Amino acid sequence: MRREELISKILLRKKELNITIENLAKLSFVSMRTINRLLNNEDVKLSTVEAVTNFLGLDFAGREIVPLGELKKRRAKEKALYLVSLVQSTSALEKQGIESESINSIISMYEKELLHGSYKHTLWVA
């Protein structure tokens, strides 16, 4: 596959996920400058291409290895766990830790909101 084709597939996936270059950079642990160089077909390290394609659920040829829906579910779970950990940490500091059943319920609620609710536009915000 030519690099131009891979870049096209990366751009398509970026559009499908509705993720900004800034958030793509943060979440794939690659600088914005490097992301821009990649998308402008300039030379970048293979590790950069790997980091970006892996994050987007693609292989080096731009083929989908993680379906779009699964990628969104994974991100929602990751973000929900992070949000709950903030609540749990604060509650623990106040000696009011939350029961694990309640935690699972809150995680599930956050996941649904991030995937389908009023917070779905924040799914890919780093």
Phi, psi and omega in degrees: 000140177281155181300323180299323179292318178297316179299320177299319180290324176296315180296321178297315181295320177302317179292317179300323180276347182057050182248138179282162176298321180301312180288325175300317179297311182298314186284337178261002178060041177232143182292154178300319180301317180291320176301314179298320177297316178301311184290340177266013176063032175266165182294131174221162178292152176299327179296330176292313179300317180297315181299315183290313182294320177299315180300322182277359179077028180242160172263184182297338179268000180084008178281144180289123175250340173234117180302150183307313180299319179293321178299317178295318179298317179299316180294319179298317179297314180300315182289321178298317178298320178296313181298317179293324179296326176295315180295314182296318180297316179295316180295321180296323178298328180268010181059036178231045181309151183266141177296150183298326178297319178293322179299313180299322178294318179292318178301313180300318179298314179297318179301314180297318179296320181289330181272323189228346188264202185290349180257008183297335178287351180257004185305318185259011176282128183280000000 
